[in-house]
Amino acid sequence: MLRQGIRRCAILAGAASPSIVRSYAATPATRRTAALALQTSVAYRSIARASRSYSSEATATESKNAQNAAAVSNEGQAASEPGDSGYAATGELAKFADLARLGVSRNLLDVIIKDMKYENMTPVQAKTITPALKGTDIVAQAKTGTGKTIAFLLPLLQRMIQEDPSLASRKTARNARSDDIRGIVLSPTRELAEQIAEEARRLTRHTGLVVQSAVGGTRRDAMLRQTQRQGCHLLVATPGRLCDLLQDSSSGIDAPNLAAMVLDEADRMLDVGFEQELADINRCLPSASEKTRQTMLVSATIPNEVIRLARNLVRADDFEFVQTIPEHESLTHDHVPQHLVPLTSWNNVFPALFELIDREIVKSLEDRELSPFKAIVYFNTTALVEMASELGYQRRRAGGLKTPTFAIQSKLSQNSRSKAAEMFRKARSAVLFSSDVTARGMDFPDVTHVIQIDNPRDYESYIHRLGRTARQNKKGEGWLFVPPMAMRAVKKQFRNLPLKLDQTLKSHDAEADPENPPQYHRQVRDLMQSVPRPLLVAAYTSIFGGQREDREALVDDLNTWATTGWGWSEPPTVSHSWARNQGLMHANLNIGDGNQRDGNRYDRNDSFRGRGSRDSDSQQSSDPFTEMGRQARRDGPSSGSRHGYGRRTRDSGHRSGSDRGSSRWGGSRRSS
């Protein structure tokens, strides 16, 4: 009866969109040990029932009634209606000023209230900050763009000050040491880590807390010299770089008094292959018997990998599950128009793209009520980003493009990526060509258009990319350009999204006559003459990594693109081994030695990779984390569909190839 009662309460709580399910394991010590073990199991099952996965099937039954509950990111706080009581409808504190009564340092709150001018908390902040301030571990299911950065930074910083009150004073900054780090925040990408670090520096400006960042792609020695000179209380890092620093005894980086650790975008962190690094990092940190620390794990989804991670890091007898995604909240912004452009060939991609950019720029100039045109154009591979960047640069140089262009992809140094991100962030009107490294968590203000080229690798990638526009309650729109071979997959995968067919661009289906091509096709072909041949070859081969169906038709279409759209006399040459690994020996590929003819060598990593087996649910039924995963899959039928890939690579850290990931077709998209 007790177990049934707890289950029923949790189910009813989840149906009423209550956001926090307190771990029943944290009962008074007077409970018998055997009963406590049973209650712990039941509690985690209850938490699992309250969790829902961020999946495509969930959209089919979503209601528009919860649109107003959506909030913008912490960088641009959404304005909520002030209340007289200071409490939200669900009982959480609603205003930042009210956190003072919970003991939060005035030096932290003054920055938020007086400097940042934030008065009311977003729903995610209201649901997360209060339980996190208790010191219990937190597993929060939250999506990007909802204010979650402040939601986890504020409790983390407060816990550090609570353990050492002297840190609230600015004068203690000079006593900081690199071997006495008190807080760690881990992020899957370099850009997001730098953004979090900058937000943390803003929050700590009136305190003695010293914030440092450690990300791959930057000079390790320079970072170490700065950290050893200035000290560090809070380190924001990518897993690869932090693992490297902690395992190097000569680095001077250590955290014997670690008070709290946050893992942001945990599902993405595991998706790109950081599980081993996270395990190594945990081994380098003080054990629970040496030092009690608070762990906050934030994830948009709760797949098997996240459950396994929580099992290793979260205290099973003292944590709270925080559900910040209301039961019926739409996962895409219903107010964001989403256009689907059917392309008849890859040869039409860049002509249609430039036509759209030109048209929207003119529209924004003619209508002063519209915001200046500012777009992010997403590609699935690094090679395509490089190609687009070169074309954009050459077109602007020739006077055909009236707005600045930038590019962010994994082959760029971290300094170049950070500089491009900052320049695009500050630009009133610009175009950013990007891979998925900017799709999660990055806050670029005033983005009016998100344009996605080809079928995204999975549903969540589409959602996160689209989330870069229409932030802070501003207007925006999404465009998805779909080549013919990908149209069937797009219709199946995105059938529940409000995508509307758009055939207003003349270039989307224009026949490119080699003798008399249409305007934009002629422009693009002329620009192609300035693009290095190896770059074009790399773009050509990279497209095959994500195409599961109609691959021979893809060969024919890309060959037409090369000869008609690039002006080449014949398609790029590929090696026998590459064609064999792709399973395309009998397609119309231009097969040769593949070494130097087109100025490019082909890597075996371009080969088609199979999908590995999914994680098993064979854990004991009493394991609360396994129960959480089972419930997540029941609530979202496709919640585990994008996990369990056979071969993973990193998106950030100290290794290269950061854009690579596994495609949902079962192959690997090579992007570097």
N, C-alpha and C positions, 0 to 999 in steps of 0.2 A: 504493500500500500504506500509506504514511504517513497519507494522508487517511482511508482506510478504518479504519485502526487507531484514530485519534483519534475518529472518529465512533462506532465500536463502544464505546470506553471511556466516552464520554459517555452513550451509551444505557444501558449497564450501570450506570453511576453513577446515572442518574436512576431506574432500576428499583429500585435498592437504597435509594432515598430519601436520598441523600447530598445534602447541602444546598448545597455550594459547588462550583462548577466554576471552577477557576482559568483566567483568560484565557491561552490558549496564545500569544497575541500578546506577552506579557511574557516572552519568551525572552531568553537572553543576547545581548549586542550582537554577538557573533561570527557570528550568523546572517547569511546573505546578505540583502540588501534584498529581492530578488525572492521568496526563500523566506519572509521575514517577512510580506510582503503576503499570500501564499497561506495561511500559517498563521493570520494574523489572521482571514481569511474563514472558515476551517474552525473556528476557536475559537468564533466567534460563532454559527455553526450548531450547534455542540455545546451552547453555552449555551442556545440556543433549544430544543433537544431536552430539556433539563433543566427548562424552564419549562412550567407548566401553567396553563390559564386557570381563573378562578373562575367557573364557568358551571353552568347547570342540568343539562346533559347529564352533567356529571361526577358528579352525585349518583347517577345510575342505577346506576353500578358501584362506588360507594363502599363500603368495608367498615367495620364497626364496630370493627375491631381497633385502629384508630389513635385512638380516642377519648381515651385516656389521654395522647396526645401534645399534645392541645389545652391551651393555657395561657390564663390570664386576663390582663388588661391590666396594664401596669406600675404603675398606681395601686393594684392589689390583687394582688400577686404570688402566683402559684399555688405551693403547697408541693410541692416535688419531693423524692424520696428522696435523702438525703445519700449521697454515695459516698466511699469511702476514698481513691481516687486523685485526685479533683478533676477528672476528665475524664468527659465524657458518653460514651455508648456509641459514638458516631460519631467520637470523638477530639477534640471541641471542649472547651475549658475549661468546667467545669460550675458553678463557684462564683465569686462576685464577688471574693472574697479572692484567688483565683488570678490575677486580672488585674494584681495588683501586680508579678508577675514579668515582665509585658509592659511595665512602665514607667508604668502608669496612676497619676496623682497620688493620694496618700493622702487629700488634701483632698476629692477627688471620691468615692473609695471609702468613706470614713468616713461620709459622708452616707447612702449606700445601705445599708451594713452596720449601722451603729450607730443612725442616726436613723430610717431607713425600715424597718429590721429585715428586709431582704432578704438571704438567704444564698445561695440557689441561683438561677441564671439560668433563665428560661423557655427552651424550645427555640429560639424566635426570637432571643432575646438571645445564646444560645450560638453560634448559627450566624452571626450578623451582626457582633457586636462584635469578635471576633478578627480577621477579615479587614479590617474597617474601620480597625482600629488601625494597619494597615500603611501607610495613606495612599493606597491605590489607590481608584479610583472604585468605587462599589457600585450595582448595580441589584438591588433586593430585591423579590421577589414575596411579599407578606405581607398578611394580612387584619387587620382591626381587632380589638382585644381580645386581643392576644397578647403584649403587653409591648414593642411596637416603639418606643414613645416613648423609653424608656431605651436601647433598642438603637441608635438613631441619635444621641441626645443625648450619650451618654457618649463615643463616639469623636470627635464634633465638638468637644466641650469639651476633650478631651485634646489634640486637634490644635492648638487655639488656644493651650493652655498650652505645648505642645511647641515651637511657633514663637516664643513669648515666655514663657519660664519665670517672669518676674516676675508674670504674671497668676495664678499659684498662690497668691500672698500677698494677703490681704484688704486690706492697706494700699495696693495699687496701684489700687484701685477709684476713688480720688479723682483719678487721672490719666486716667480714661477720657474720650474725646472722641466727639462725634457723627459726626465725619468720619473716624473710624478704626475702622469696624465690622469685626470679624474673622470673624464667623459669621452666616449667615442661614438661617432655617428658614421655608419657605413652606407654608401650609395653605390648603385651598379654602374653609373657613368661618371666620367670626369666632369662634364658640364654641370650635372645635378649636384655633385659634391661641392664644386666651387660656389654654386648658387646657395646651397645650404650654409656653407662657411661664411659667405658674405652676410646672410641673414643673421647668423649667430653673432657676428661681429657687431651688427647694428644693435642687437638685443643686449649685448654685454658692455656697451660703451661707457656706462656709468658704474661698472663693477671692476673688480680686479681680475676677472677671468680673461685668460689669454687664449685666443682661438688660432689654430693653425690648420692647414689643409695639406694632404699628402695624396697626390693622384699620379697615375701613370702618364707618361708622355712629357713629364717635366724633369728638370735636372734634380736628381736625387741629392747630390752633394749640396746644392744651393739650398734646398729645403731643409736639410739637416743642419747646415750652418745657421740658418735663421732660427730654427727651433731650439737649437742648443744655446743660442745667444739670447733669445727672447723668452724661452721657456714655453710651456704649453699646458693648459688645463683641459681644453676641449680639442680633440683631433677629429676632423672630418676627412674621411679617406675612402678610396676605392679598395676593395678587398685585396687585390693583387699587391698593391704598393704597401698597404699596412702589414700584410703577411711577410713581405720581404723585410720590412723594417724591424718587426718584432723578432724575427728569426735571426737577425744579424746582431750579435752581442756588442759589436763595436758602434752601432748606430746611436746609442744613448737614448733610444726610445723605449720607455717601459711604463707600465701602469699598475704598480703594486697596490695602489689605493683606489682602484677604479670604482666609482660610485654608480655609474649607469652607462648603458650601451643601447644604441638605437640601430636597428636594421631597417632602412627605408627601401621601399620597392623590393621586398624580399622575394616575391615571385620572379621578378625580372632578374634579380641577382642570381637566382638559381637557374633561370632559363638560359643565361649566357655562360654558365659553366663555372660558377665560383664556389660550388659546394665544398670542394676540397680545401680551398683557401680559408673558408669560414671555419671549417673544422680545425685547421692549423692555428688560426687566430685564437680560437677558444682555448686550445691547449697552451698557448703562450700567456694567457691571462690568468689571474688568481682564481683558484678553484673556490667553490661555494664554502668550503670549510675554512679557507684562508680569509676570504673577504666577501661579504654579502653585497651583491650588486643587483640593481634593477635593470631588467631587460625589456625593451619595447620593440616589438616586431610589427611592422606595418606592411600590409600586402593588399593588393586589389583583389586577389583571388586566394583561395585556400586549397591548392592542389596537394598531391602527395608529398612533393618535395618540400613545401612549406611546413607541412605537418611534421615531417622528419626533422626539419631544422628546429621547429618549436620544441620538439621532444628533447633535443640536445641542449637547448639554451634556456628555455623557460622553466621556472619553478612550478612543478605540477601541483604543489600544495598551496601556492600563494600567487594567483594571478586573476585577472579579469579579462573577459573577452568583450571588446568594444565593437559593436556593429554600427558603422556610420553610413551604410548604404540602405536607405529606407526600402521597405519591401516592394513598393510599387514605383520606385524612382526610375525614370527613364535614363538609360545608360548613354544615350546620345541626346544632345540638346535638341528638343523638338523644334525650337525656334530657329535652328540653323538650317537654312536650305542646303540640300545635298543633291548635287547634279551628277548624273552618270553620262559620260560622253563615250559612245561606242565608236571606236576607231576601226577602220577597215584594213589598216596595216600599221606596222611599226614605223613605216615611212611617214605616217601622218602625225606621229607623236609630237615632234618639236615644232612643225608648222602650226598645229592646233594650239600648242602651248603658247607660242609667241603671239598668235592671233588673240588668244584669250587675255594675255597680259596687256597687249596694246589696247584692246577694247575696254578693259576694266580701268586702265589708267585714264583714258579719255573720259570715261563715264564719271570717274571721281573728280576730274578737273572741271567738268561741265556742271556738275551738281554739287554745290558748296555744302549741302546738308550731308553728303557722304564723306566718310573718313578717307584720308589719303590711302591709295592702294599700297598694301603691304602684305606680301605673300610668302608662304613657305611651300616649296615644291619638293615632295618626298619621292625618292627612288628606292628600289629594293636592294641595289648593289652600289658599292663604292665606285666601281668603274663608271656606272651611269651618272653618278653625281659629278665625277671628274669631267666627263664628257659634257654634261649640261653646263657646268661652271665655265668650261672653256668656250662653249658656244655663246653663253651669256656675256662673257667678257668681250669676245670678238664682236658681238652684235652691238654692244654698248660703245665699243671703240669706233665702230663704223657709223655710229649715230642712229642706229635703228632701235635702240632701247633707251627709254627716257628716264630710267631709274637705276640706282646702284644695285649691284648683285654681289652676293657673298656665298660662300660654300663651307659646309662643315661635313667632314667625313673622316674615317679612321686613319687614312694615310697622312693626314696633316699632323704636324706637331701639336702638342697640347697648347703651346703658346699661340699658335696660329688659330686653333679652334676657339680659344677663349677670346682672342682679339676679334675674330669674325662674329662671334656671338654678341659681344659687347657693342660692336659697331652696328649690327643689325638691330639690336635692342634699342639703340638710341636714334636710329633713322626714322624719319617721318614716313618715308615711302622707300621701299626696297624689295628685292626678291632674294630669298635665301634658298639655295639648293642644298638639300640635306639627305642624309640617310637616317635611320631610326635612332641615332644617338641623341637627337633633340626631341624625340617623340614623347618622352615621359618626364613629367615634372618641371620641364624648362618653362620659364615665364618670359615670353616675349610680348611686350605690351602692344596693343593696337593692331594685331594681325587680323586683316580683313578676309584673307583667302587662304585656305589650305588646299593644295592641289596634289593629288596622289597619282603617280604614274604606274600603271600595271596593278595587278591584284596584290594587295598587301599579304604578307606571309600568314597572317591569321586575323581573326575578328578583332582581337584586342589591339593589334597594331593599328588597325583602321580607327578604332575609337580613340586611342591615345593621340594619334596624329591629329585627328579632327579637333581634339581638345585644346590645340594650340590657338584656336580662334574663338571668337565670341566669349572671351574672358571678361571678368569684371562687369558682367551684364551688358557688354557692348555687342554690336552686331557683327556677324561674320558669315561666311558661307564655305561649303566644302565642294570640291570637284574631284571626281574619280575618272581618270582616263583609262579605258580598258581596250587593249588590243584584241583582235578577234579570237585568238586561241584561248584567251582567259575569260571570255564572256560567260561561258557555261558555268564555270566555277564561281564567278562573282554572283550570278543569279541565284545559285544554290546557297552560297555562304552568307550573302547579305540580303536574303529575301525578306527579312523582318525589318530592315531599315527603311526609312522614308526617302530612298533614292529615287529621283525622278529623271527619266530619260531626257537628255538635252542634246539636240541636234542643230543648235543655232550657229555653231562654228563651221564656216565653209570648209575649213581644212580637215575636218574629221573624216570625211569620206571622199576627198578629192582624188582623182586619178592623176598621178604624177607622170605626165608625158615627158620623157627625157628630152625631147626636142623643144617643147614649149610648156614647161611646168608652171603651175599657178604661182601667184606672187610669193606666198610664204615658203612654198617648197623651193622656189628658186633662191630665196634668201638663205635658207638653211643649207642648201647644196653648196652655195658659194662660201658660206662660213666653214663648212666641213673641210675645205681645202687648207685651212689654217690649223686644224686639229691634228696633233701627232698621230701617225698611223698606229703605233702600239696601243695608244689609248682607245682608238676605235675598235681594234681587235679585242682588247680586254672587255669593252662594253658588249660587243657581239657575243662572246663566249659566256659572259656572266649571266646573260638572260636565261640560258638553258637550265641553270641551277634550280629555278623555281617553277619550271614548267613540267608538269606531270603528264598532261594529256596533249594530244595533237602535236607531238614533238617534230614529226616529219613535216607537217604543215608549217611549224615555226621555222624550220630550216629554210623552206622555200620563201617565207615572208621576209626573214632577215637577209637572205641573199638578194631579194629585190630591193630591200632597204639599202644594202651596201652598194649595189650597182646603180640604182636610180637616185637614191637620196644622197649618197656620198660622192657619186661620180666615179666610182672605181670601175676598172675594166672587168674585174672578177671578184667574187666574194673572198673574204679573208681565208688564208690557209690554216688548217688545223692538222695536228699530228694524228697518226694512226692510233696511238695509245689514248689520246683524248677522245676521239670518235668512238673507240671501242668501249671505253669506260662510260661514255654517255649512252651506249646502246644505239648508236646512230651510224654504224658502218654502212648501212644500205640506204641512208638518206642522201640527199643531194649536197653533201658537204664537199668543200674543196679540200680534199685530203692530200697532204704532202708531208715533208719532214717536220714542218711546224716549228723549226728552230729560229730561222732568221728571215725568212721570206717577207713576213709582214712586220718584222722588227719586234717580235714578241715570243717569249717562251711560255709554254702552257704547263701549268702546275697540275699534278695528279689530284690535288685537293679540289679541282673543279669537277671531279667525277661525281656521278650521281650516287648519293648515299642512302642507304636504307634506314628506315626508322627502327630504333631499338625497342625493346619490350618495355611496357609500362611498369611502373612500380606496382608491386603486388599489395593487395589488401589482406595479406595472410597474417597480419599481426593479430595477437590475441584480442578477442572481442572486448576484453576489459580495458584495452588501451584507449584512453580518452582521445588521443590525437587521431587514431585511426577512425574512431567513431565520427570525429569532426569531418574527416575527409569523405566518409561515406555519405554523411548528411549533405555536404557541399555538393556532391555529385547528384544526389536526389533532388536538391533544390534547383540545380542548374545542370541539365543533362549533358551539356558539352563542356562542363567545367574542367574536366581532365583531359580533353581531347587534344590539347596542344602541348601536353607534357609527356615526358618519357622518351624524348628523342635520343637517338643512338649516340650521336657525336656532337659535342657542344664546344663552343669557343667563346672567348670573352669579348665583352663590349667595352671594357675599360680596364684600368690597372696598369701594370708595368709591362704587359705583353702586347704584341701587335695583333692585327686582324680583328679589331674591336667591333666591326659591324657584322661579323658572320653570325649566322644563326641557322637553325634548322627549319626548313619549310614544312608546311602542313602536308605537302604532297608526299613526304617521306624522303625528299632529297635535301641537299644542303645548298643554300644560296651563298655563293661566294661573293664577297663584297670588298675584298682587298687583295 
